[in-house]
């Protein structure tokens, strides 16, 4: 599989993440600031609500050329015409998701350990998210943060485009990129920011700057 997508600034968004603001409007502002991919993550709403929200996000993001992925819910991705899914370790397996979504869909997986990294089915997966790297209040994570050393250890054995997630801030972005990942995934750093466009622009600048400074 060879797909064209950019993981530089990957924004995870949901109804509970936007400080009471319209989710689609926050997503659009994030993209205008430099977000390159958006994932809808909603663990509370019913299926009908998720499909409605996903369709609205897709309608807003498609003209901007930014893919929309759905966390976990392959059925929602299919119903809404999303660009793909992101799958956790307890969700539908990526091979089954690929069978349902087809070869053109973007499929990402969450990886938290070297064992999980070694088990990635490469024929079914386009990218991997490693984390949680740092402590975060944006989502429940029963496992301790893996830190930069853990990130580097797992990244070294995965032959896919990679992003890092959890606790990514303006202070931690450059050190994470210096490990060698393609980008960072953020939730509250953009979605809960007073100005999502400005927050995204600052993070994107840090990502691009850190990439440019890496040795060839």
NUTI-619405 format. One record per residue (C-alpha): x, y, z; residue number from 1; residue in one letter. Coordinates in steps of 0.001 Angstrom, whole numbers, plus 500000, padded with zeros to 6 digits. Example, Ala and Ser with C-alpha at 12.3 -4.5 7.8 and 13.67 -1.06 7.14 Angstrom:
<recs>
<rec><xx>512300</xx><yy>495500</yy><zz>507800</zz><seq>1</seq><type>a</type></rec>
<rec><xx>513670</xx><yy>498940</yy><zz>507140</zz><seq>2</seq><type>s</type></rec>
</recs>
This chain:
<recs>
<rec><xx>500000</xx><yy>500000</yy><zz>500000</zz><seq>1</seq><type>x</type></rec>
<rec><xx>501258</xx><yy>503444</yy><zz>499138</zz><seq>2</seq><type>x</type></rec>
<rec><xx>498953</xx><yy>506248</yy><zz>500192</zz><seq>3</seq><type>x</type></rec>
<rec><xx>499523</xx><yy>509966</yy><zz>500353</zz><seq>4</seq><type>x</type></rec>
<rec><xx>498890</xx><yy>511378</yy><zz>503821</zz><seq>5</seq><type>x</type></rec>
<rec><xx>500705</xx><yy>513648</yy><zz>506237</zz><seq>6</seq><type>x</type></rec>
<rec><xx>500964</xx><yy>512803</yy><zz>509936</zz><seq>7</seq><type>x</type></rec>
<rec><xx>502781</xx><yy>515969</yy><zz>510992</zz><seq>8</seq><type>x</type></rec>
<rec><xx>499970</xx><yy>517320</yy><zz>513176</zz><seq>9</seq><type>x</type></rec>
<rec><xx>497270</xx><yy>514757</yy><zz>513918</zz><seq>10</seq><type>x</type></rec>
<rec><xx>494311</xx><yy>516197</yy><zz>515843</zz><seq>11</seq><type>x</type></rec>
<rec><xx>492030</xx><yy>513900</yy><zz>517827</zz><seq>12</seq><type>x</type></rec>
<rec><xx>488645</xx><yy>515506</yy><zz>518440</zz><seq>13</seq><type>x</type></rec>
<rec><xx>485371</xx><yy>514630</yy><zz>520121</zz><seq>14</seq><type>x</type></rec>
<rec><xx>482316</xx><yy>516339</yy><zz>521607</zz><seq>15</seq><type>x</type></rec>
<rec><xx>483885</xx><yy>516445</yy><zz>525069</zz><seq>16</seq><type>x</type></rec>
<rec><xx>487160</xx><yy>517970</yy><zz>523876</zz><seq>17</seq><type>x</type></rec>
<rec><xx>486074</xx><yy>521330</yy><zz>522482</zz><seq>18</seq><type>x</type></rec>
<rec><xx>485165</xx><yy>523368</yy><zz>525568</zz><seq>19</seq><type>x</type></rec>
<rec><xx>481527</xx><yy>523578</yy><zz>524505</zz><seq>20</seq><type>x</type></rec>
<rec><xx>482288</xx><yy>524855</yy><zz>521009</zz><seq>21</seq><type>x</type></rec>
<rec><xx>481092</xx><yy>523395</yy><zz>517723</zz><seq>22</seq><type>x</type></rec>
<rec><xx>483282</xx><yy>520398</yy><zz>516953</zz><seq>23</seq><type>x</type></rec>
<rec><xx>483356</xx><yy>520869</yy><zz>513192</zz><seq>24</seq><type>x</type></rec>
<rec><xx>484291</xx><yy>524531</yy><zz>513549</zz><seq>25</seq><type>x</type></rec>
<rec><xx>487143</xx><yy>523633</yy><zz>515910</zz><seq>26</seq><type>x</type></rec>
<rec><xx>488378</xx><yy>521000</yy><zz>513461</zz><seq>27</seq><type>x</type></rec>
<rec><xx>488335</xx><yy>523459</yy><zz>510570</zz><seq>28</seq><type>x</type></rec>
<rec><xx>490222</xx><yy>526055</yy><zz>512590</zz><seq>29</seq><type>x</type></rec>
<rec><xx>492807</xx><yy>523428</yy><zz>513532</zz><seq>30</seq><type>x</type></rec>
<rec><xx>493310</xx><yy>522525</yy><zz>509886</zz><seq>31</seq><type>x</type></rec>
<rec><xx>493627</xx><yy>526155</yy><zz>508902</zz><seq>32</seq><type>x</type></rec>
<rec><xx>496356</xx><yy>526408</yy><zz>511511</zz><seq>33</seq><type>x</type></rec>
<rec><xx>498248</xx><yy>523438</yy><zz>510104</zz><seq>34</seq><type>x</type></rec>
<rec><xx>496623</xx><yy>520178</yy><zz>511243</zz><seq>35</seq><type>x</type></rec>
<rec><xx>497167</xx><yy>517472</yy><zz>508632</zz><seq>36</seq><type>x</type></rec>
<rec><xx>494810</xx><yy>514723</yy><zz>509810</zz><seq>37</seq><type>x</type></rec>
<rec><xx>491725</xx><yy>514605</yy><zz>512046</zz><seq>38</seq><type>x</type></rec>
<rec><xx>490389</xx><yy>511679</yy><zz>514039</zz><seq>39</seq><type>x</type></rec>
<rec><xx>486900</xx><yy>511596</yy><zz>515554</zz><seq>40</seq><type>x</type></rec>
<rec><xx>487098</xx><yy>509919</yy><zz>518944</zz><seq>41</seq><type>x</type></rec>
<rec><xx>483784</xx><yy>509597</yy><zz>520788</zz><seq>42</seq><type>x</type></rec>
<rec><xx>483344</xx><yy>506904</yy><zz>523422</zz><seq>43</seq><type>x</type></rec>
<rec><xx>480018</xx><yy>508212</yy><zz>524765</zz><seq>44</seq><type>x</type></rec>
<rec><xx>477616</xx><yy>508976</yy><zz>521915</zz><seq>45</seq><type>x</type></rec>
<rec><xx>475308</xx><yy>506519</yy><zz>520229</zz><seq>46</seq><type>x</type></rec>
<rec><xx>475937</xx><yy>505269</yy><zz>516720</zz><seq>47</seq><type>x</type></rec>
<rec><xx>473457</xx><yy>507626</yy><zz>515063</zz><seq>48</seq><type>x</type></rec>
<rec><xx>475023</xx><yy>510667</yy><zz>516679</zz><seq>49</seq><type>x</type></rec>
<rec><xx>478505</xx><yy>509526</yy><zz>515724</zz><seq>50</seq><type>x</type></rec>
<rec><xx>477530</xx><yy>509017</yy><zz>512097</zz><seq>51</seq><type>x</type></rec>
<rec><xx>475935</xx><yy>512480</yy><zz>512009</zz><seq>52</seq><type>x</type></rec>
<rec><xx>479045</xx><yy>514091</yy><zz>513516</zz><seq>53</seq><type>x</type></rec>
<rec><xx>481371</xx><yy>512140</yy><zz>511243</zz><seq>54</seq><type>x</type></rec>
<rec><xx>479467</xx><yy>513168</yy><zz>508121</zz><seq>55</seq><type>x</type></rec>
<rec><xx>479591</xx><yy>516807</yy><zz>509157</zz><seq>56</seq><type>x</type></rec>
<rec><xx>483304</xx><yy>516629</yy><zz>509850</zz><seq>57</seq><type>x</type></rec>
<rec><xx>483903</xx><yy>514883</yy><zz>506530</zz><seq>58</seq><type>x</type></rec>
<rec><xx>481916</xx><yy>517557</yy><zz>504670</zz><seq>59</seq><type>x</type></rec>
<rec><xx>483977</xx><yy>520301</yy><zz>506328</zz><seq>60</seq><type>x</type></rec>
<rec><xx>487380</xx><yy>518653</yy><zz>505961</zz><seq>61</seq><type>x</type></rec>
<rec><xx>487147</xx><yy>517211</yy><zz>502449</zz><seq>62</seq><type>x</type></rec>
<rec><xx>487360</xx><yy>520620</yy><zz>500705</zz><seq>63</seq><type>x</type></rec>
<rec><xx>490486</xx><yy>521333</yy><zz>502766</zz><seq>64</seq><type>x</type></rec>
<rec><xx>492156</xx><yy>518111</yy><zz>501639</zz><seq>65</seq><type>x</type></rec>
<rec><xx>492531</xx><yy>516686</yy><zz>505137</zz><seq>66</seq><type>x</type></rec>
<rec><xx>491525</xx><yy>513060</yy><zz>505862</zz><seq>67</seq><type>x</type></rec>
<rec><xx>489005</xx><yy>512144</yy><zz>508548</zz><seq>68</seq><type>x</type></rec>
<rec><xx>489539</xx><yy>508936</yy><zz>510487</zz><seq>69</seq><type>x</type></rec>
<rec><xx>487173</xx><yy>507377</yy><zz>513022</zz><seq>70</seq><type>x</type></rec>
<rec><xx>488438</xx><yy>505907</yy><zz>516258</zz><seq>71</seq><type>x</type></rec>
<rec><xx>487505</xx><yy>502262</yy><zz>516662</zz><seq>72</seq><type>x</type></rec>
<rec><xx>484158</xx><yy>502276</yy><zz>514826</zz><seq>73</seq><type>x</type></rec>
<rec><xx>484509</xx><yy>500705</yy><zz>511402</zz><seq>74</seq><type>x</type></rec>
<rec><xx>480734</xx><yy>500822</yy><zz>510974</zz><seq>75</seq><type>x</type></rec>
<rec><xx>480664</xx><yy>504567</yy><zz>511546</zz><seq>76</seq><type>x</type></rec>
<rec><xx>483531</xx><yy>505069</yy><zz>509107</zz><seq>77</seq><type>x</type></rec>
<rec><xx>481661</xx><yy>503120</yy><zz>506447</zz><seq>78</seq><type>x</type></rec>
<rec><xx>478350</xx><yy>504902</yy><zz>507029</zz><seq>79</seq><type>x</type></rec>
<rec><xx>479913</xx><yy>508362</yy><zz>507018</zz><seq>80</seq><type>x</type></rec>
<rec><xx>482292</xx><yy>507833</yy><zz>504117</zz><seq>81</seq><type>x</type></rec>
<rec><xx>485297</xx><yy>508612</yy><zz>506306</zz><seq>82</seq><type>x</type></rec>
<rec><xx>488814</xx><yy>508128</yy><zz>504981</zz><seq>83</seq><type>x</type></rec>
<rec><xx>489697</xx><yy>505390</yy><zz>507433</zz><seq>84</seq><type>x</type></rec>
<rec><xx>489878</xx><yy>504238</yy><zz>511036</zz><seq>85</seq><type>x</type></rec>
<rec><xx>492229</xx><yy>504204</yy><zz>513967</zz><seq>86</seq><type>x</type></rec>
<rec><xx>492204</xx><yy>500937</yy><zz>515894</zz><seq>87</seq><type>x</type></rec>
<rec><xx>493186</xx><yy>500279</yy><zz>519492</zz><seq>88</seq><type>x</type></rec>
<rec><xx>494419</xx><yy>497000</yy><zz>520891</zz><seq>89</seq><type>x</type></rec>
<rec><xx>490927</xx><yy>496017</yy><zz>522102</zz><seq>90</seq><type>x</type></rec>
<rec><xx>489113</xx><yy>497014</yy><zz>518894</zz><seq>91</seq><type>x</type></rec>
<rec><xx>488407</xx><yy>495102</yy><zz>515692</zz><seq>92</seq><type>x</type></rec>
<rec><xx>491637</xx><yy>493722</yy><zz>514283</zz><seq>93</seq><type>x</type></rec>
<rec><xx>493224</xx><yy>495673</yy><zz>511417</zz><seq>94</seq><type>x</type></rec>
<rec><xx>493027</xx><yy>492708</yy><zz>509038</zz><seq>95</seq><type>x</type></rec>
<rec><xx>489259</xx><yy>492537</yy><zz>509499</zz><seq>96</seq><type>x</type></rec>
<rec><xx>488988</xx><yy>496319</yy><zz>509235</zz><seq>97</seq><type>x</type></rec>
<rec><xx>490932</xx><yy>496247</yy><zz>505978</zz><seq>98</seq><type>x</type></rec>
<rec><xx>488646</xx><yy>493545</yy><zz>504619</zz><seq>99</seq><type>x</type></rec>
<rec><xx>485607</xx><yy>495726</yy><zz>505330</zz><seq>100</seq><type>x</type></rec>
<rec><xx>487011</xx><yy>499124</yy><zz>504349</zz><seq>101</seq><type>x</type></rec>
<rec><xx>489014</xx><yy>498146</yy><zz>501283</zz><seq>102</seq><type>x</type></rec>
<rec><xx>492537</xx><yy>498906</yy><zz>500126</zz><seq>103</seq><type>x</type></rec>
<rec><xx>492114</xx><yy>502662</yy><zz>499799</zz><seq>104</seq><type>x</type></rec>
<rec><xx>491183</xx><yy>503312</yy><zz>503438</zz><seq>105</seq><type>x</type></rec>
<rec><xx>493776</xx><yy>504671</yy><zz>505856</zz><seq>106</seq><type>x</type></rec>
<rec><xx>494139</xx><yy>502351</yy><zz>508843</zz><seq>107</seq><type>x</type></rec>
<rec><xx>496201</xx><yy>503174</yy><zz>511901</zz><seq>108</seq><type>x</type></rec>
<rec><xx>496868</xx><yy>501181</yy><zz>515053</zz><seq>109</seq><type>x</type></rec>
<rec><xx>497788</xx><yy>502061</yy><zz>518612</zz><seq>110</seq><type>x</type></rec>
<rec><xx>500979</xx><yy>500480</yy><zz>519929</zz><seq>111</seq><type>x</type></rec>
<rec><xx>502015</xx><yy>500626</yy><zz>523578</zz><seq>112</seq><type>x</type></rec>
<rec><xx>504665</xx><yy>497896</yy><zz>523863</zz><seq>113</seq><type>x</type></rec>
<rec><xx>507393</xx><yy>496238</yy><zz>521840</zz><seq>114</seq><type>x</type></rec>
<rec><xx>505334</xx><yy>493049</yy><zz>521803</zz><seq>115</seq><type>x</type></rec>
<rec><xx>502424</xx><yy>494879</yy><zz>520178</zz><seq>116</seq><type>x</type></rec>
<rec><xx>504800</xx><yy>496509</yy><zz>517718</zz><seq>117</seq><type>x</type></rec>
<rec><xx>506182</xx><yy>493132</yy><zz>516682</zz><seq>118</seq><type>x</type></rec>
<rec><xx>502635</xx><yy>491857</yy><zz>516038</zz><seq>119</seq><type>x</type></rec>
<rec><xx>501578</xx><yy>494597</yy><zz>513586</zz><seq>120</seq><type>x</type></rec>
<rec><xx>500097</xx><yy>493079</yy><zz>510394</zz><seq>121</seq><type>x</type></rec>
<rec><xx>501892</xx><yy>495283</yy><zz>507886</zz><seq>122</seq><type>x</type></rec>
<rec><xx>499705</xx><yy>494323</yy><zz>504941</zz><seq>123</seq><type>x</type></rec>
<rec><xx>496687</xx><yy>495829</yy><zz>506728</zz><seq>124</seq><type>x</type></rec>
<rec><xx>498143</xx><yy>498900</yy><zz>508444</zz><seq>125</seq><type>x</type></rec>
<rec><xx>499290</xx><yy>502285</yy><zz>507108</zz><seq>126</seq><type>x</type></rec>
<rec><xx>500685</xx><yy>503960</yy><zz>510236</zz><seq>127</seq><type>x</type></rec>
<rec><xx>501103</xx><yy>503419</yy><zz>513971</zz><seq>128</seq><type>x</type></rec>
<rec><xx>500534</xx><yy>505649</yy><zz>516973</zz><seq>129</seq><type>x</type></rec>
<rec><xx>502888</xx><yy>505074</yy><zz>519906</zz><seq>130</seq><type>x</type></rec>
<rec><xx>501945</xx><yy>506036</yy><zz>523420</zz><seq>131</seq><type>x</type></rec>
<rec><xx>501079</xx><yy>507243</yy><zz>525850</zz><seq>132</seq><type>x</type></rec>
<rec><xx>504396</xx><yy>508986</yy><zz>525844</zz><seq>133</seq><type>x</type></rec>
<rec><xx>503692</xx><yy>511415</yy><zz>528689</zz><seq>134</seq><type>x</type></rec>
<rec><xx>500997</xx><yy>511754</yy><zz>531339</zz><seq>135</seq><type>x</type></rec>
<rec><xx>497736</xx><yy>513248</yy><zz>530060</zz><seq>136</seq><type>x</type></rec>
<rec><xx>494304</xx><yy>514123</yy><zz>531396</zz><seq>137</seq><type>x</type></rec>
<rec><xx>492669</xx><yy>513942</yy><zz>527948</zz><seq>138</seq><type>x</type></rec>
<rec><xx>491995</xx><yy>510191</yy><zz>528049</zz><seq>139</seq><type>x</type></rec>
<rec><xx>492137</xx><yy>507370</yy><zz>530556</zz><seq>140</seq><type>x</type></rec>
<rec><xx>495356</xx><yy>505403</yy><zz>530329</zz><seq>141</seq><type>x</type></rec>
<rec><xx>495903</xx><yy>502634</yy><zz>532901</zz><seq>142</seq><type>x</type></rec>
<rec><xx>499489</xx><yy>502122</yy><zz>531789</zz><seq>143</seq><type>x</type></rec>
<rec><xx>502339</xx><yy>504357</yy><zz>532945</zz><seq>144</seq><type>x</type></rec>
<rec><xx>503828</xx><yy>506768</yy><zz>530377</zz><seq>145</seq><type>x</type></rec>
<rec><xx>506568</xx><yy>505216</yy><zz>528277</zz><seq>146</seq><type>x</type></rec>
<rec><xx>508618</xx><yy>508411</yy><zz>528027</zz><seq>147</seq><type>x</type></rec>
<rec><xx>511066</xx><yy>509302</yy><zz>525296</zz><seq>148</seq><type>x</type></rec>
<rec><xx>513182</xx><yy>506194</yy><zz>525880</zz><seq>149</seq><type>x</type></rec>
<rec><xx>510160</xx><yy>503929</yy><zz>525505</zz><seq>150</seq><type>x</type></rec>
<rec><xx>509070</xx><yy>505809</yy><zz>522421</zz><seq>151</seq><type>x</type></rec>
<rec><xx>512495</xx><yy>505384</yy><zz>520840</zz><seq>152</seq><type>x</type></rec>
<rec><xx>512640</xx><yy>501700</yy><zz>521740</zz><seq>153</seq><type>x</type></rec>
<rec><xx>509274</xx><yy>500921</yy><zz>520130</zz><seq>154</seq><type>x</type></rec>
<rec><xx>509770</xx><yy>503201</yy><zz>517134</zz><seq>155</seq><type>x</type></rec>
<rec><xx>513024</xx><yy>501450</yy><zz>516270</zz><seq>156</seq><type>x</type></rec>
<rec><xx>511271</xx><yy>498179</yy><zz>515441</zz><seq>157</seq><type>x</type></rec>
<rec><xx>508305</xx><yy>499505</yy><zz>513415</zz><seq>158</seq><type>x</type></rec>
<rec><xx>508607</xx><yy>499931</yy><zz>509675</zz><seq>159</seq><type>x</type></rec>
<rec><xx>505679</xx><yy>502329</yy><zz>509243</zz><seq>160</seq><type>x</type></rec>
<rec><xx>505041</xx><yy>506067</yy><zz>509478</zz><seq>161</seq><type>x</type></rec>
<rec><xx>504735</xx><yy>506867</yy><zz>513186</zz><seq>162</seq><type>x</type></rec>
<rec><xx>503108</xx><yy>509411</yy><zz>515456</zz><seq>163</seq><type>x</type></rec>
<rec><xx>503479</xx><yy>509927</yy><zz>519182</zz><seq>164</seq><type>x</type></rec>
<rec><xx>500515</xx><yy>510611</yy><zz>521450</zz><seq>165</seq><type>x</type></rec>
<rec><xx>499706</xx><yy>511695</yy><zz>525023</zz><seq>166</seq><type>x</type></rec>
<rec><xx>500970</xx><yy>514731</yy><zz>526847</zz><seq>167</seq><type>x</type></rec>
<rec><xx>502214</xx><yy>516446</yy><zz>523700</zz><seq>168</seq><type>x</type></rec>
<rec><xx>502698</xx><yy>520167</yy><zz>524342</zz><seq>169</seq><type>x</type></rec>
<rec><xx>504783</xx><yy>522994</yy><zz>522938</zz><seq>170</seq><type>x</type></rec>
<rec><xx>507534</xx><yy>521921</yy><zz>525349</zz><seq>171</seq><type>x</type></rec>
<rec><xx>507508</xx><yy>518232</yy><zz>524419</zz><seq>172</seq><type>x</type></rec>
<rec><xx>506923</xx><yy>518419</yy><zz>520655</zz><seq>173</seq><type>x</type></rec>
<rec><xx>510525</xx><yy>518915</yy><zz>519541</zz><seq>174</seq><type>x</type></rec>
<rec><xx>511995</xx><yy>516184</yy><zz>521798</zz><seq>175</seq><type>x</type></rec>
<rec><xx>509378</xx><yy>513743</yy><zz>520489</zz><seq>176</seq><type>x</type></rec>
<rec><xx>510080</xx><yy>514596</yy><zz>516841</zz><seq>177</seq><type>x</type></rec>
<rec><xx>513798</xx><yy>514230</yy><zz>517510</zz><seq>178</seq><type>x</type></rec>
<rec><xx>513178</xx><yy>510552</yy><zz>518297</zz><seq>179</seq><type>x</type></rec>
<rec><xx>512330</xx><yy>510113</yy><zz>514616</zz><seq>180</seq><type>x</type></rec>
<rec><xx>508537</xx><yy>509971</yy><zz>514408</zz><seq>181</seq><type>x</type></rec>
<rec><xx>506641</xx><yy>511652</yy><zz>511566</zz><seq>182</seq><type>x</type></rec>
<rec><xx>504399</xx><yy>513754</yy><zz>513752</zz><seq>183</seq><type>x</type></rec>
<rec><xx>502460</xx><yy>514254</yy><zz>516963</zz><seq>184</seq><type>x</type></rec>
<rec><xx>498871</xx><yy>513496</yy><zz>517903</zz><seq>185</seq><type>x</type></rec>
<rec><xx>497166</xx><yy>515995</yy><zz>520175</zz><seq>186</seq><type>x</type></rec>
<rec><xx>493780</xx><yy>516438</yy><zz>521790</zz><seq>187</seq><type>x</type></rec>
<rec><xx>493480</xx><yy>519208</yy><zz>524368</zz><seq>188</seq><type>x</type></rec>
<rec><xx>496550</xx><yy>521098</yy><zz>523162</zz><seq>189</seq><type>x</type></rec>
<rec><xx>494494</xx><yy>522176</yy><zz>520137</zz><seq>190</seq><type>x</type></rec>
<rec><xx>490836</xx><yy>521321</yy><zz>520763</zz><seq>191</seq><type>x</type></rec>
<rec><xx>490642</xx><yy>522917</yy><zz>524204</zz><seq>192</seq><type>x</type></rec>
<rec><xx>492856</xx><yy>525882</yy><zz>523341</zz><seq>193</seq><type>x</type></rec>
<rec><xx>491222</xx><yy>529337</yy><zz>523351</zz><seq>194</seq><type>x</type></rec>
<rec><xx>492330</xx><yy>529726</yy><zz>519735</zz><seq>195</seq><type>x</type></rec>
<rec><xx>492591</xx><yy>526304</yy><zz>518049</zz><seq>196</seq><type>x</type></rec>
<rec><xx>494021</xx><yy>527782</yy><zz>514848</zz><seq>197</seq><type>x</type></rec>
<rec><xx>496824</xx><yy>529564</yy><zz>516670</zz><seq>198</seq><type>x</type></rec>
<rec><xx>497546</xx><yy>526510</yy><zz>518826</zz><seq>199</seq><type>x</type></rec>
<rec><xx>497735</xx><yy>524284</yy><zz>515767</zz><seq>200</seq><type>x</type></rec>
<rec><xx>499966</xx><yy>526759</yy><zz>513959</zz><seq>201</seq><type>x</type></rec>
<rec><xx>502391</xx><yy>526889</yy><zz>516878</zz><seq>202</seq><type>x</type></rec>
<rec><xx>502596</xx><yy>523108</yy><zz>517160</zz><seq>203</seq><type>x</type></rec>
<rec><xx>502937</xx><yy>522658</yy><zz>513408</zz><seq>204</seq><type>x</type></rec>
<rec><xx>505773</xx><yy>525148</yy><zz>513372</zz><seq>205</seq><type>x</type></rec>
<rec><xx>507533</xx><yy>523227</yy><zz>516115</zz><seq>206</seq><type>x</type></rec>
<rec><xx>507054</xx><yy>519927</yy><zz>514278</zz><seq>207</seq><type>x</type></rec>
<rec><xx>508353</xx><yy>521315</yy><zz>510986</zz><seq>208</seq><type>x</type></rec>
<rec><xx>511267</xx><yy>523037</yy><zz>512703</zz><seq>209</seq><type>x</type></rec>
<rec><xx>512306</xx><yy>519916</yy><zz>514566</zz><seq>210</seq><type>x</type></rec>
<rec><xx>512095</xx><yy>517840</yy><zz>511386</zz><seq>211</seq><type>x</type></rec>
<rec><xx>514239</xx><yy>520340</yy><zz>509494</zz><seq>212</seq><type>x</type></rec>
<rec><xx>516873</xx><yy>520240</yy><zz>512230</zz><seq>213</seq><type>x</type></rec>
<rec><xx>517171</xx><yy>516442</yy><zz>512278</zz><seq>214</seq><type>x</type></rec>
<rec><xx>520339</xx><yy>514993</yy><zz>510774</zz><seq>215</seq><type>x</type></rec>
<rec><xx>519871</xx><yy>513465</yy><zz>507329</zz><seq>216</seq><type>x</type></rec>
</recs>
